[in-house]
Amino acid sequence: MSLDTAPPSEMHGGTPAHHEAPEVVDARQRLGLWLFIGADVVTVGALLFTYLYLRGVDTSGHWNSLLGYRGSLHSYEYWDNAANNGTLKNPTLIYPGWLSSGMQWLVSALTVVSAGVIWQAEKTLRATKNAKSFSSMAIFAMILALVGVVVSAVLLSDIPQVFVAANDSLTMSYTAYDSAMMAIVGSTLGHLVILAFLGLGLAIRSVRGAITGDRWFQARLVRIFWVWVAVSSIVSTLITTTITSVH
């Protein structure tokens, strides 16, 4: 081999470039994915434990009630001015209520259906070698995830505030339930954004020929993570819609 055509490693006295078998690379990537999912399990578990713990202790009866004023009636500036001018009436115990169970289950349904679409897309790709069909199904799964993002954002915006005036402190506050739900719904929204990004990535890579009927390993990695997110969504929604009241 001439100097002009030799690989850089050989030109500098090194050994010829070595490429690992796809199976070896896939095994290493799957290990990394399972470690990532394991860490995610701990995070989701911590959020659900916090939810159940706050409900269990119900500190000062603030699990789903606060002594104050319904924040949705006026802006913070209005309440602040009223407090400073001494025109605030006596505070009452505010019960904001629970977030919509229907919307929570809608997010879970969208996640589960999108996971099913990705799983079917991978299965079809491996069976028929049809990368074009895989790309279309990945786009469809991405759209479902994006709809879930929108619904989750609406849920977050529906979390009510309570204006609390106590000990010279004027704040828009949340009950313990609403604070816990803000973290859980926010986590769900973040996962759905990741899924939408992965769905778009699968579609682009399949169009470019990086994912084919013979090279489907990355599709399987995404499918595994997608299914985990769907399972965690079901578990979270089951807990937050059935375990609410203290008594």
Order of alpha helices (4+ residues) and beta strands (2+ residues): alpha-alpha-beta-alpha-beta-alpha-alpha-beta-beta-alpha-alpha
